[in-house]
Amino acid sequence: MVKVVATNDQAKLLAESNESVEFVDANGKRLGTLMRPPSDEDIRIAKERIAGDGKRHTTDEVVTRLRSLEQS
């Protein structure tokens, strides 16, 4: 595994971020993305949605529907 050591300033920015962080090289080429872990609020919302009575669709149903829209 490759280890990259962040400067103190970089580490502070990463720790304070409330969203994903994109890493780029000096030319702006995308190297990767650091995804923040879900917050307690994110987890609460997800649990509410799972417990809800709303209609659910499988991935196959969604893909089929999107493909039908492309052909229209």
Biopython code that builds the backbone (N, CA, C, O; Angstrom):
import numpy as np
from Bio.PDB.StructureBuilder import StructureBuilder

atoms = [
    (1, "MET", "N", (0.849, -1.172, 0.000)),
    (1, "MET", "CA", (0.000, 0.000, 0.000)),
    (1, "MET", "C", (0.893, 1.232, 0.000)),
    (1, "MET", "O", (1.936, 1.256, 0.652)),
    (2, "VAL", "N", (0.478, 2.245, -0.729)),
    (2, "VAL", "CA", (1.189, 3.518, -0.780)),
    (2, "VAL", "C", (0.654, 4.414, 0.328)),
    (2, "VAL", "O", (-0.556, 4.500, 0.541)),
    (3, "LYS", "N", (1.545, 5.066, 1.014)),
    (3, "LYS", "CA", (1.138, 5.994, 2.074)),
    (3, "LYS", "C", (1.575, 7.396, 1.682)),
    (3, "LYS", "O", (2.739, 7.616, 1.347)),
    (4, "VAL", "N", (0.643, 8.350, 1.723)),
    (4, "VAL", "CA", (0.922, 9.755, 1.461)),
    (4, "VAL", "C", (0.691, 10.509, 2.754)),
    (4, "VAL", "O", (-0.371, 10.390, 3.365)),
    (5, "VAL", "N", (1.670, 11.279, 3.169)),
    (5, "VAL", "CA", (1.570, 12.025, 4.424)),
    (5, "VAL", "C", (1.112, 13.445, 4.123)),
    (5, "VAL", "O", (1.761, 14.169, 3.368)),
    (6, "ALA", "N", (0.000, 13.834, 4.711)),
    (6, "ALA", "CA", (-0.546, 15.179, 4.525)),
    (6, "ALA", "C", (0.165, 16.155, 5.455)),
    (6, "ALA", "O", (0.569, 15.800, 6.563)),
    (7, "THR", "N", (0.310, 17.386, 4.986)),
    (7, "THR", "CA", (0.834, 18.433, 5.859)),
    (7, "THR", "C", (-0.200, 18.719, 6.937)),
    (7, "THR", "O", (-1.349, 18.293, 6.819)),
    (8, "ASN", "N", (0.180, 19.417, 7.963)),
    (8, "ASN", "CA", (-0.774, 19.767, 9.024)),
    (8, "ASN", "C", (-1.947, 20.560, 8.468)),
    (8, "ASN", "O", (-3.092, 20.328, 8.856)),
    (9, "ASP", "N", (-1.673, 21.497, 7.559)),
    (9, "ASP", "CA", (-2.749, 22.293, 6.952)),
    (9, "ASP", "C", (-3.687, 21.414, 6.128)),
    (9, "ASP", "O", (-4.905, 21.579, 6.190)),
    (10, "GLN", "N", (-3.133, 20.495, 5.367)),
    (10, "GLN", "CA", (-3.954, 19.590, 4.562)),
    (10, "GLN", "C", (-4.792, 18.687, 5.460)),
    (10, "GLN", "O", (-5.978, 18.481, 5.203)),
    (11, "ALA", "N", (-4.182, 18.151, 6.505)),
    (11, "ALA", "CA", (-4.902, 17.280, 7.425)),
    (11, "ALA", "C", (-6.054, 18.026, 8.086)),
    (11, "ALA", "O", (-7.127, 17.457, 8.286)),
    (12, "LYS", "N", (-5.843, 19.289, 8.425)),
    (12, "LYS", "CA", (-6.906, 20.095, 9.035)),
    (12, "LYS", "C", (-8.067, 20.281, 8.057)),
    (12, "LYS", "O", (-9.229, 20.147, 8.440)),
    (13, "LEU", "N", (-7.759, 20.588, 6.807)),
    (13, "LEU", "CA", (-8.812, 20.741, 5.785)),
    (13, "LEU", "C", (-9.608, 19.451, 5.618)),
    (13, "LEU", "O", (-10.835, 19.482, 5.527)),
    (14, "LEU", "N", (-8.914, 18.328, 5.578)),
    (14, "LEU", "CA", (-9.581, 17.036, 5.427)),
    (14, "LEU", "C", (-10.491, 16.749, 6.619)),
    (14, "LEU", "O", (-11.623, 16.297, 6.447)),
    (15, "ALA", "N", (-9.998, 17.012, 7.818)),
    (15, "ALA", "CA", (-10.777, 16.729, 9.023)),
    (15, "ALA", "C", (-12.003, 17.618, 9.140)),
    (15, "ALA", "O", (-13.030, 17.193, 9.670)),
    (16, "GLU", "N", (-11.906, 18.849, 8.650)),
    (16, "GLU", "CA", (-13.008, 19.805, 8.780)),
    (16, "GLU", "C", (-14.018, 19.715, 7.649)),
    (16, "GLU", "O", (-15.077, 20.339, 7.716)),
    (17, "SER", "N", (-13.708, 18.946, 6.612)),
    (17, "SER", "CA", (-14.598, 18.879, 5.456)),
    (17, "SER", "C", (-15.892, 18.148, 5.801)),
    (17, "SER", "O", (-15.883, 17.123, 6.483)),
    (18, "ASN", "N", (-16.992, 18.692, 5.321)),
    (18, "ASN", "CA", (-18.303, 18.062, 5.504)),
    (18, "ASN", "C", (-18.763, 17.361, 4.237)),
    (18, "ASN", "O", (-19.914, 16.932, 4.147)),
    (19, "GLU", "N", (-17.886, 17.243, 3.270)),
    (19, "GLU", "CA", (-18.242, 16.604, 2.014)),
    (19, "GLU", "C", (-17.049, 15.832, 1.471)),
    (19, "GLU", "O", (-15.991, 15.803, 2.100)),
    (20, "SER", "N", (-17.205, 15.222, 0.333)),
    (20, "SER", "CA", (-16.124, 14.472, -0.290)),
    (20, "SER", "C", (-14.998, 15.414, -0.678)),
    (20, "SER", "O", (-15.225, 16.596, -0.939)),
    (21, "VAL", "N", (-13.782, 14.884, -0.714)),
    (21, "VAL", "CA", (-12.605, 15.670, -1.078)),
    (21, "VAL", "C", (-11.985, 15.047, -2.310)),
    (21, "VAL", "O", (-11.699, 13.850, -2.332)),
    (22, "GLU", "N", (-11.775, 15.858, -3.339)),
    (22, "GLU", "CA", (-11.159, 15.369, -4.565)),
    (22, "GLU", "C", (-9.670, 15.687, -4.529)),
    (22, "GLU", "O", (-9.274, 16.805, -4.201)),
    (23, "PHE", "N", (-8.841, 14.687, -4.870)),
    (23, "PHE", "CA", (-7.405, 14.876, -4.941)),
    (23, "PHE", "C", (-6.994, 15.009, -6.398)),
    (23, "PHE", "O", (-7.397, 14.204, -7.239)),
    (24, "VAL", "N", (-6.187, 16.032, -6.698)),
    (24, "VAL", "CA", (-5.689, 16.264, -8.053)),
    (24, "VAL", "C", (-4.188, 16.502, -7.991)),
    (24, "VAL", "O", (-3.648, 16.881, -6.951)),
    (25, "ASP", "N", (-3.517, 16.272, -9.125)),
    (25, "ASP", "CA", (-2.088, 16.565, -9.185)),
    (25, "ASP", "C", (-1.899, 18.039, -9.552)),
    (25, "ASP", "O", (-2.871, 18.786, -9.662)),
    (26, "ALA", "N", (-0.651, 18.450, -9.738)),
    (26, "ALA", "CA", (-0.339, 19.857, -10.031)),
    (26, "ALA", "C", (-0.961, 20.346, -11.330)),
    (26, "ALA", "O", (-1.134, 21.550, -11.519)),
    (27, "ASN", "N", (-1.300, 19.424, -12.228)),
    (27, "ASN", "CA", (-1.925, 19.786, -13.506)),
    (27, "ASN", "C", (-3.444, 19.709, -13.468)),
    (27, "ASN", "O", (-4.107, 19.953, -14.476)),
    (28, "GLY", "N", (-3.992, 19.374, -12.315)),
    (28, "GLY", "CA", (-5.443, 19.276, -12.190)),
    (28, "GLY", "C", (-6.003, 17.904, -12.543)),
    (28, "GLY", "O", (-7.219, 17.711, -12.546)),
    (29, "LYS", "N", (-5.117, 16.944, -12.843)),
    (29, "LYS", "CA", (-5.584, 15.584, -13.175)),
    (29, "LYS", "C", (-6.106, 14.921, -11.907)),
    (29, "LYS", "O", (-5.436, 14.906, -10.875)),
    (30, "ARG", "N", (-7.302, 14.379, -12.003)),
    (30, "ARG", "CA", (-7.946, 13.746, -10.853)),
    (30, "ARG", "C", (-7.204, 12.479, -10.464)),
    (30, "ARG", "O", (-6.958, 11.603, -11.292)),
    (31, "LEU", "N", (-6.854, 12.401, -9.185)),
    (31, "LEU", "CA", (-6.150, 11.234, -8.661)),
    (31, "LEU", "C", (-7.068, 10.323, -7.872)),
    (31, "LEU", "O", (-6.874, 9.108, -7.855)),
    (32, "GLY", "N", (-8.063, 10.895, -7.220)),
    (32, "GLY", "CA", (-8.965, 10.087, -6.419)),
    (32, "GLY", "C", (-9.855, 10.966, -5.564)),
    (32, "GLY", "O", (-9.758, 12.193, -5.587)),
    (33, "THR", "N", (-10.724, 10.312, -4.811)),
    (33, "THR", "CA", (-11.679, 11.011, -3.962)),
    (33, "THR", "C", (-11.695, 10.367, -2.594)),
    (33, "THR", "O", (-11.679, 9.143, -2.470)),
    (34, "LEU", "N", (-11.726, 11.191, -1.579)),
    (34, "LEU", "CA", (-11.873, 10.728, -0.206)),
    (34, "LEU", "C", (-13.318, 10.985, 0.198)),
    (34, "LEU", "O", (-13.766, 12.131, 0.229)),
    (35, "MET", "N", (-14.040, 9.922, 0.503)),
    (35, "MET", "CA", (-15.432, 10.058, 0.900)),
    (35, "MET", "C", (-15.513, 10.143, 2.416)),
    (35, "MET", "O", (-14.908, 9.337, 3.124)),
    (36, "ARG", "N", (-16.249, 11.107, 2.904)),
    (36, "ARG", "CA", (-16.396, 11.231, 4.349)),
    (36, "ARG", "C", (-17.334, 10.131, 4.835)),
    (36, "ARG", "O", (-18.233, 9.718, 4.102)),
    (37, "PRO", "N", (-17.138, 9.659, 6.048)),
    (37, "PRO", "CA", (-18.061, 8.647, 6.567)),
    (37, "PRO", "C", (-19.430, 9.280, 6.818)),
    (37, "PRO", "O", (-19.515, 10.489, 7.034)),
    (38, "PRO", "N", (-20.494, 8.490, 6.794)),
    (38, "PRO", "CA", (-21.827, 9.066, 7.035)),
    (38, "PRO", "C", (-21.928, 9.608, 8.454)),
    (38, "PRO", "O", (-21.417, 9.021, 9.408)),
    (39, "SER", "N", (-22.603, 10.742, 8.558)),
    (39, "SER", "CA", (-22.826, 11.348, 9.874)),
    (39, "SER", "C", (-23.976, 10.621, 10.575)),
    (39, "SER", "O", (-24.689, 9.828, 9.960)),
    (40, "ASP", "N", (-24.142, 10.898, 11.846)),
    (40, "ASP", "CA", (-25.275, 10.333, 12.582)),
    (40, "ASP", "C", (-26.594, 10.752, 11.939)),
    (40, "ASP", "O", (-27.551, 9.979, 11.897)),
    (41, "GLU", "N", (-26.630, 11.987, 11.439)),
    (41, "GLU", "CA", (-27.842, 12.488, 10.770)),
    (41, "GLU", "C", (-28.099, 11.721, 9.473)),
    (41, "GLU", "O", (-29.241, 11.369, 9.179)),
    (42, "ASP", "N", (-27.048, 11.459, 8.696)),
    (42, "ASP", "CA", (-27.191, 10.667, 7.464)),
    (42, "ASP", "C", (-27.772, 9.289, 7.774)),
    (42, "ASP", "O", (-28.664, 8.809, 7.076)),
    (43, "ILE", "N", (-27.258, 8.668, 8.818)),
    (43, "ILE", "CA", (-27.722, 7.334, 9.217)),
    (43, "ILE", "C", (-29.169, 7.380, 9.672)),
    (43, "ILE", "O", (-29.949, 6.490, 9.336)),
    (44, "ARG", "N", (-29.542, 8.409, 10.435)),
    (44, "ARG", "CA", (-30.922, 8.545, 10.897)),
    (44, "ARG", "C", (-31.879, 8.670, 9.711)),
    (44, "ARG", "O", (-32.923, 8.019, 9.677)),
    (45, "ILE", "N", (-31.521, 9.504, 8.749)),
    (45, "ILE", "CA", (-32.368, 9.709, 7.565)),
    (45, "ILE", "C", (-32.502, 8.406, 6.776)),
    (45, "ILE", "O", (-33.598, 8.056, 6.338)),
    (46, "ALA", "N", (-31.394, 7.690, 6.595)),
    (46, "ALA", "CA", (-31.435, 6.429, 5.850)),
    (46, "ALA", "C", (-32.343, 5.414, 6.540)),
    (46, "ALA", "O", (-33.112, 4.714, 5.882)),
    (47, "LYS", "N", (-32.253, 5.339, 7.850)),
    (47, "LYS", "CA", (-33.102, 4.399, 8.594)),
    (47, "LYS", "C", (-34.573, 4.768, 8.468)),
    (47, "LYS", "O", (-35.426, 3.888, 8.351)),
    (48, "GLU", "N", (-34.875, 6.056, 8.491)),
    (48, "GLU", "CA", (-36.276, 6.491, 8.307)),
    (48, "GLU", "C", (-36.791, 6.087, 6.939)),
    (48, "GLU", "O", (-37.920, 5.612, 6.812)),
    (49, "ARG", "N", (-35.968, 6.273, 5.912)),
    (49, "ARG", "CA", (-36.384, 5.926, 4.550)),
    (49, "ARG", "C", (-36.593, 4.425, 4.393)),
    (49, "ARG", "O", (-37.539, 3.990, 3.737)),
    (50, "ILE", "N", (-35.714, 3.642, 4.991)),
    (50, "ILE", "CA", (-35.851, 2.186, 4.909)),
    (50, "ILE", "C", (-37.135, 1.722, 5.587)),
    (50, "ILE", "O", (-37.802, 0.804, 5.112)),
    (51, "ALA", "N", (-37.474, 2.367, 6.703)),
    (51, "ALA", "CA", (-38.661, 1.968, 7.458)),
    (51, "ALA", "C", (-39.948, 2.494, 6.830)),
    (51, "ALA", "O", (-41.034, 2.036, 7.186)),
    (52, "GLY", "N", (-39.848, 3.437, 5.913)),
    (52, "GLY", "CA", (-41.025, 4.056, 5.310)),
    (52, "GLY", "C", (-41.792, 3.109, 4.405)),
    (52, "GLY", "O", (-41.316, 2.031, 4.049)),
    (53, "ASP", "N", (-42.996, 3.543, 4.042)),
    (53, "ASP", "CA", (-43.873, 2.738, 3.191)),
    (53, "ASP", "C", (-43.768, 3.116, 1.719)),
    (53, "ASP", "O", (-44.557, 2.639, 0.903)),
    (54, "GLY", "N", (-42.808, 3.963, 1.371)),
    (54, "GLY", "CA", (-42.688, 4.413, -0.011)),
    (54, "GLY", "C", (-42.411, 3.274, -0.972)),
    (54, "GLY", "O", (-41.889, 2.227, -0.587)),
    (55, "LYS", "N", (-42.769, 3.495, -2.233)),
    (55, "LYS", "CA", (-42.554, 2.488, -3.259)),
    (55, "LYS", "C", (-41.059, 2.320, -3.513)),
    (55, "LYS", "O", (-40.310, 3.297, -3.529)),
    (56, "ARG", "N", (-40.642, 1.095, -3.708)),
    (56, "ARG", "CA", (-39.237, 0.791, -3.966)),
    (56, "ARG", "C", (-39.098, 0.158, -5.357)),
    (56, "ARG", "O", (-40.017, -0.491, -5.857)),
    (57, "HIS", "N", (-37.949, 0.361, -5.952)),
    (57, "HIS", "CA", (-37.668, -0.197, -7.277)),
    (57, "HIS", "C", (-36.325, -0.903, -7.237)),
    (57, "HIS", "O", (-35.403, -0.464, -6.550)),
    (58, "THR", "N", (-36.222, -1.990, -7.971)),
    (58, "THR", "CA", (-34.946, -2.691, -8.077)),
    (58, "THR", "C", (-34.039, -1.903, -9.017)),
    (58, "THR", "O", (-34.496, -1.039, -9.766)),
    (59, "THR", "N", (-32.751, -2.217, -8.965)),
    (59, "THR", "CA", (-31.793, -1.582, -9.875)),
    (59, "THR", "C", (-32.173, -1.880, -11.316)),
    (59, "THR", "O", (-32.107, -0.995, -12.170)),
    (60, "ASP", "N", (-32.569, -3.115, -11.596)),
    (60, "ASP", "CA", (-32.967, -3.486, -12.959)),
    (60, "ASP", "C", (-34.152, -2.650, -13.434)),
    (60, "ASP", "O", (-34.184, -2.222, -14.588)),
    (61, "GLU", "N", (-35.115, -2.416, -12.566)),
    (61, "GLU", "CA", (-36.281, -1.594, -12.933)),
    (61, "GLU", "C", (-35.865, -0.167, -13.261)),
    (61, "GLU", "O", (-36.357, 0.425, -14.221)),
    (62, "VAL", "N", (-34.969, 0.375, -12.471)),
    (62, "VAL", "CA", (-34.513, 1.751, -12.705)),
    (62, "VAL", "C", (-33.738, 1.839, -14.015)),
    (62, "VAL", "O", (-33.953, 2.761, -14.802)),
    (63, "VAL", "N", (-32.842, 0.891, -14.251)),
    (63, "VAL", "CA", (-32.052, 0.894, -15.486)),
    (63, "VAL", "C", (-32.961, 0.751, -16.695)),
    (63, "VAL", "O", (-32.788, 1.467, -17.682)),
    (64, "THR", "N", (-33.917, -0.152, -16.638)),
    (64, "THR", "CA", (-34.866, -0.340, -17.742)),
    (64, "THR", "C", (-35.635, 0.944, -18.006)),
    (64, "THR", "O", (-35.817, 1.333, -19.159)),
    (65, "ARG", "N", (-36.081, 1.597, -16.963)),
    (65, "ARG", "CA", (-36.840, 2.852, -17.122)),
    (65, "ARG", "C", (-35.969, 3.945, -17.740)),
    (65, "ARG", "O", (-36.419, 4.669, -18.628)),
    (66, "LEU", "N", (-34.736, 4.065, -17.279)),
    (66, "LEU", "CA", (-33.839, 5.086, -17.838)),
    (66, "LEU", "C", (-33.527, 4.815, -19.304)),
    (66, "LEU", "O", (-33.485, 5.740, -20.115)),
    (67, "ARG", "N", (-33.310, 3.554, -19.641)),
    (67, "ARG", "CA", (-33.058, 3.213, -21.043)),
    (67, "ARG", "C", (-34.258, 3.515, -21.931)),
    (67, "ARG", "O", (-34.102, 3.937, -23.076)),
    (68, "SER", "N", (-35.453, 3.297, -21.396)),
    (68, "SER", "CA", (-36.657, 3.597, -22.189)),
    (68, "SER", "C", (-36.785, 5.096, -22.421)),
    (68, "SER", "O", (-37.300, 5.517, -23.457)),
    (69, "LEU", "N", (-36.330, 5.895, -21.488)),
    (69, "LEU", "CA", (-36.387, 7.341, -21.652)),
    (69, "LEU", "C", (-35.384, 7.814, -22.702)),
    (69, "LEU", "O", (-35.655, 8.767, -23.432)),
    (70, "GLU", "N", (-34.225, 7.153, -22.782)),
    (70, "GLU", "CA", (-33.227, 7.500, -23.797)),
    (70, "GLU", "C", (-33.754, 7.253, -25.196)),
    (70, "GLU", "O", (-33.414, 7.982, -26.128)),
    (71, "GLN", "N", (-34.593, 6.217, -25.351)),
    (71, "GLN", "CA", (-35.094, 5.842, -26.662)),
    (71, "GLN", "C", (-36.296, 6.667, -27.089)),
    (71, "GLN", "O", (-36.710, 6.609, -28.247)),
    (72, "SER", "N", (-36.850, 7.421, -26.183)),
    (72, "SER", "CA", (-38.047, 8.223, -26.493)),
    (72, "SER", "C", (-37.694, 9.460, -27.278)),
    (72, "SER", "O", (-38.577, 10.246, -27.622)),
]
sb = StructureBuilder()
sb.init_structure("model")
sb.init_model(0)
sb.init_chain("A")
sb.init_seg("    ")
for serial, (resi, resn, name, xyz) in enumerate(atoms, 1):
    if name == "N":
        sb.init_residue(resn, " ", resi, " ")
    sb.init_atom(name, np.array(xyz, "f"), 0.0, 1.0, " ", f" {name:<3s}", serial, name[0])
structure = sb.get_structure()
